[in-house]
Amino acid sequence: MNQNFDIIIVGGGAGGFFTAINIVEKNPKLKVAILERGAEVLQKVRISGGGRCNVTHACFEPNELVKFYPRGEKELRGPFHQFCSGDTIEWFEKHGVALKIEDDGRMFPVSNSSQSIIDCFMQATQKLGIKVLTGQSVQSIFKKDNLWKIETQSENYVVEKLILATGSNPKIWEMLQAYGHAIVNPVPSLFTFNIKDSRIKELPGVAAFATVKIKDTKLASTGPLLITHWGMSGPAVLKLSAWGARILHDKNYQFTIFVNWLNEVDTADAEKKLKELKQEHAKKAVAKKSPFEFPNRLWESLVLASGIEIETKWADLSKVQLQNLANQLTNGSFQVNGKSTFKEEFVTAGGIDLKEINFKTMESKLHENLFFAGEIVNIDAITGGFNFQNAWTSGFILANSI
């Protein structure tokens, strides 16, 4: 029976490490161990942001930052007032990792390598005497008197305080259910759309700024859209997948989207614009050059989809062809059949019901001395460094309260 520790943190990911480091920095007397079921720690940090680690986002106003969280917006407002993205930058700089802002607001280590974050965490845990124990898969959790007993396949631990930072781990969720915690059924979030359609078949790699709506829902999103070999991706689609995680799961990932390649422009205005172009470019071939802010190849594909031959001149367009083209530009209908995981960054919507957590301390409202950090709770965000920010904030608040 191992009673050498005051606190056990289950989960050797971003949230677990950040929590451990902050606890011991604030109270060096506490003996802390991190239990990781795998052979390696910080695996998600390693692959995040294409191996560069998207640490946070350059949104420094808590009331704005919460808007990037489809689940957790209301609950995170208070926590972000305590520890926000600016605090994250300061924390990492103090620990030797300078961050930089990219054009889209995402923040990465100046080194462009997730290894900087991993080295920072590993050095801090060593310096502070935090034990990192790998190959420790938790088999059961017991509460006896005021102590927690954790059984792994090779060791038993008894501690006063238990912190779970296990992300989307069904086995841990099951154990919590046995202790009366409600788990919101997990479904995928942040995925791309599988679409087989002749209009985009030859266009992988083509990107445009577009508005995407999902038929028969209120879901809509505007941003860069990327055509891929299997369908559509890019921020516009990923945002939709996050906000619509539950709805799209219920539709079994079979649904129709409408794409407006002209964003705010409606079909009637698009038709008006096309009529002007017909006057201006009467003798030119319609398909030859895109008159809008998106690539020529996409324009040509939409022209052909409107029943217009490749050599047709603007002057020869019929009223019906103009209407068809206006419709393709502003209200193109595409059938989605299934989803694909976005890179390796698999994010889940679901987890511990937020009503059962005290967000001033990250402690369970049902059990004293049981705490949660990161994605184990029903909070998730769109892509861009927001999921990590939730891990840093919850870890910091938890460490403070302990």
Buried (B, 14 or more C-beta within 10 A) or exposed (E): EBEEBBBBBBBBBBBBBBBBBBBBEEEEEBBBBBBBBEEEBBBBBBBBBEEBBBBBBBBBEBEEBBEBBBBBBEBBBEBBEBBBBEBBBEBBEEBEBEBBEBEEEBBBBEBBBBBBBBBBBBEBBEEBEBBBBEEBBBEEBEBEEEBBBBBBEEEBBBBBBBBBBBBBBEEBBEBBEEEEBEBBEBBBBBBBBBBEBEBBEEBEEBBBBBBBBBBEBEBBBBBBBBBBEBBBBBBBBBBBBBBBBBBBBEBEBEBEBBBBBBBEBEBEEBBBBBBEBBEEBEEBBBBBEBBBEBBEBBBBBBBBBBEBEEEBBBEBBEEEBBBBBBBBBBBBEBBBEBBBEBBEBBBBBBBBBBEBBEBEBBBBEBBEBBBBBBBBBBBBBBBBBBBBBBBBBBBBBBBBEB
